[in-house]
Amino acid sequence: MRRALAAAAVVTLVATGCGGGGDTRDEQPAGGPVEITIWHGQEDASAKSIEKLVDQFNRSHPDIRVNTESGGATADGMLPKITAALTSDAYPDIAYLYGSWAPNIARNPKTADLAEFVKDPAVQWDDFWANEREAVTIQGKVIGFPAVVDNMVVLYNKKVLAKAGVQPPKAGWTWDDFRAMAKQATNAKDGVFGTTWPISGGEEAVWGLWPMVWQAGGEILGPDNKKAVFNSAAGQQALGRLRGMAVDDKSVYLDSSPSEKGQKLFESGRLGLFLSGPWVLPDLQAAKVDYGVSPLPGTNGNHETISGPDNWVVFDHDERRVKASATFLAWLTAAQQQLVWMSDTGSLPIRESITKLPGYQDYLDKYRGIDVISANLANAKRVRPATTRYPRVSAFVAEAIAQTLLGKSDAKTALDEAVAKSDAALAVPGS
Amino acid sequence: MSSTALSASTRARRRPKDRRKLGDNIAGWSFAGPATLVILGFSLVPMAWALALSFTDSDLMTPGRNVGLDNYRALLEDPVFFQALRNTGLLLVLYIPTSLIAGLLVAVLLNRKVRGIGFYRTCFLVPYIVSATATGLLMGFIFDRDFGLANGLLAKLGLPIQGLLSSPSQAMFVLTLIFFWTRFGFSVVIYLAAIQEISKEVMEAASIDGAGRWTTFRHIIVPSVRPMTIFLAVWGVIDALQFFDLVMTTTKGGPANATVTIVYYVWQLAFTYSTAGYGAAVAYVLFAGTLLLIVVGLLVARRRGATA
């Protein structure tokens, strides 16, 4: 009896030991619906909305069954998660991934290529904005579908500006206006700052600098992404102006926390101007903030902004599942479904045709200021360099920004140093 | 009885014993097996894998090429790596002695029969239990330069405002303080348990011999808890060298790399900069350094223990 027990234990052990590693979802019967898994990485209202849409899809498409999982990570933490999943062969069919990660993801052989699929006229590929299509296409490989698009605008707290006697931003305003307004809105005694700038080590500290550089005719990297060129006159002028605001005017709250306190400070009336995007609007409305929205200040009439398109990336298990994933994404990103998603979450239209739907006006009415941000999509002309080295370059720039805004360095020295480090990182062969 | 009969009978006697031994072995392995598999699967295999990784230029997305010792050579010229070493070293040097001294003192204070002692003891352990995310957010608000409680207090006392987490020269000290606050409750608990293990006879004998509080502390308590001191020092070294979570939730290594620790840098290299091979090399240097530090520390402690 004891021996039988022991033997049974060993058998179970071996069975579980061997079975543990394999992904059982891979072995699907040939008949029946194709099962695919999506890691959406959304939270709260967005998660509910996407699950609602998936339910609707499953009901109307009996041959495909989509399973939603958060992926155990929020959108911010999806890259490490998907990297681990790909390494251990336990990856989903679709995952929500930031556009800046696309060059890395595209290198993996398990990332699908939908280039043929999106040629189908029913998909209406050209209906997506150009910078979204660019963000999801890496060296000719279409790795998925556009998921969300946003862009940077200036949010202003009407009460704070009024109290300081500052007129709200007018059309055609410049960065000098921005600086003057921030200075005037600052009131050290009451703990009110004109604006804020993150100085933690992440991309959040960096991306706001690029529109200023682009507007003045500068670039981040040279052609072929081989050399860093952001220490040009345009770059120095941009960072120098920020330094003047932070060090001389003391009108900038330097945010060293990764939790991005800026939004909370803006909500509680301690910031006059706040560089941010559409994702904060639902929160601002919940907090009943009296806010206004304006496109970025301009340089010589150029109000170019920066956008961060996010993607639904498809991973290859087998042909049937890739096809099912593409079918699902084509449905999810179609205009009708997107309008539901936009109304639930306050996201911007990812297709031009959405703006012509009858329900579009209701969406605009629901989110005050979203019309300005939506129109500002026309100002989003460039995306950050599509190279796997960008995160490293970004970290060097973040360091330069922190040094400069804290008054430890001047703009030229800090940027020259960051360019030297970036060039070294870009010169390493591979990827 | 012939010899063959004898051997046959011993064989007959031995066989069930052998079988039982085999049965015992199977039973034994079936109990030890899962744990062995877990240890092999979750620590030894990944360790070997990471070592192999450190000789490649893998980004975890593609297999990567073999680059020999290039990753280790690149380390020698990486300023951020040396900054991370300095930051972690500072933490180690400040944290280990303070946590041992403060831990022991607080444990002695808590080793009394006063009303509500359970509550006081709990107070010291709570920071250890609270998640790093919650602590990070809380401390981010306390040590904020412009809106934080710490500077608010300084201003009220008429003292100059400090840069705190926004200052490259102060941020690592602030993080060390936060780290100390979250971890030293553990030293208190361990020391408290050790002090309560000291036999009453020894304490009574000491007081009969006329030992005062200080003498008792110096000559009875400190030597008695010595094994715990060694344990806590080793534990503290490992803990401090692997400092990561609070960096992630308070500063993300900023401002200007002032709070990048070794493990945070490894994480950045592997998952943000897509240089997992290089990250693995840094991790292995950390592993070797930790091992060396602990082995040397233990040898010194043992030698001192022998001469004392």
Contacts between the chains, C-beta under 8 A, distances in Angstrom:
chain1	res1	chain2	res2	distance
A	2	B	23	6.6
A	2	B	27	6.9
A	3	B	23	4.7
A	3	B	26	7.2
A	5	B	27	7.8
A	6	B	23	6.3
A	6	B	26	4.3
A	6	B	27	4.2
A	6	B	30	5.3
A	7	B	26	6.6
A	9	B	27	7.7
A	9	B	30	3.7
A	9	B	31	7.9
A	10	B	26	6.1
A	10	B	29	7.2
A	10	B	30	5.2
A	10	B	33	7.3
A	13	B	30	6.3
A	13	B	33	5.1
A	13	B	34	6.4
A	13	B	37	7.6
A	17	B	37	5.8
A	79	B	271	6.4
A	79	B	272	8.0
A	80	B	271	4.3
A	83	B	60	4.7
A	83	B	61	7.0
A	83	B	271	6.6
A	84	B	60	8.0
A	86	B	60	7.4
A	86	B	61	7.1
A	87	B	60	5.7
A	104	B	59	6.7
A	104	B	61	5.6
A	104	B	274	5.2
A	105	B	61	6.9
A	107	B	59	7.1
A	107	B	61	4.6
A	107	B	62	5.2
A	108	B	61	4.3
A	108	B	62	6.6
A	109	B	62	7.4
A	191	B	146	6.9
A	191	B	147	6.4
A	193	B	146	7.5
A	199	B	166	6.9
A	199	B	254	5.9
A	199	B	255	4.8
A	199	B	256	7.9
A	200	B	251	6.1
A	200	B	252	4.3
A	200	B	253	7.6
A	200	B	254	4.2
A	200	B	255	7.2
A	201	B	251	7.6
A	201	B	252	4.8
A	201	B	253	4.3
A	201	B	254	4.0
A	201	B	255	7.8
A	201	B	256	8.0
A	201	B	257	6.8
A	201	B	260	7.5
A	202	B	252	5.3
A	202	B	254	7.9
A	205	B	254	7.7
A	253	B	146	5.7
A	254	B	145	7.2
A	254	B	146	8.0
A	254	B	166	5.5
A	254	B	255	7.9
A	256	B	144	7.8
A	256	B	145	7.5
A	256	B	165	4.8
A	256	B	166	4.6
A	256	B	171	7.4
A	256	B	251	5.9
A	256	B	254	5.9
A	256	B	255	5.5
A	257	B	140	4.3
A	257	B	144	7.3
A	257	B	165	7.3
A	257	B	250	6.6
A	257	B	251	7.2
A	258	B	248	7.2
A	258	B	249	6.9
A	258	B	250	7.5
A	258	B	251	7.1
A	258	B	252	4.2
A	259	B	136	8.0
A	259	B	137	6.1
A	259	B	140	6.3
A	259	B	249	7.6
A	261	B	140	7.5
A	261	B	144	7.4
A	261	B	147	7.9
A	265	B	147	7.5
A	270	B	147	7.5
A	388	B	59	6.8
A	388	B	274	5.2
A	391	B	272	5.0
A	391	B	273	5.4
A	391	B	274	7.0
A	392	B	273	4.6
A	392	B	275	7.8
A	395	B	268	7.3
A	395	B	272	7.3
A	395	B	273	7.2
A	398	B	254	7.2
A	399	B	254	8.0
A	399	B	256	4.8
A	399	B	257	5.9
A	402	B	168	7.5
A	402	B	254	5.8
A	402	B	255	4.1
A	402	B	256	4.2
A	403	B	168	7.8
A	403	B	256	5.0
A	406	B	163	7.9
A	406	B	166	7.0
A	406	B	167	7.3
A	406	B	168	6.8
A	406	B	255	6.3
A	406	B	256	7.4
A	408	B	168	6.7
A	408	B	256	7.3
A	430	B	57	5.7
A	430	B	65	7.4
A	431	B	59	6.5
A	431	B	274	7.2
